[in-house]
Amino acid sequence: MSDVLAQLFVTPVSLSGVEKSLLILPLCLSISIVYKATRLERLRDMPAAVAGLWVTIVIGMYAVGVGLWVVYRVLA
């Protein structure tokens, strides 16, 4: 069992471009949860606040990525 786990750290898993871009979703969700958990006073407001912040972060990150890709294409 430990050899199998050790191979995960030695041999990289191949991911396609879409799979790589989808990995940002759980990362942004965890950041949203932690940030809102430290800022909100009422736990009842947390799901809506987390959802809004999560969508904002994801859209912003993809917009920055597309913008940098456009700049790269124009300059290259």
Secondary structure by P-SEA (a helix, b strand, c coil): caaaaaaaacbbbbbcaaaaaacaaaaaaaaaaaaaaaccccccccaaaaaaaaaaaaaaaaaaaaaaaaaaaaac
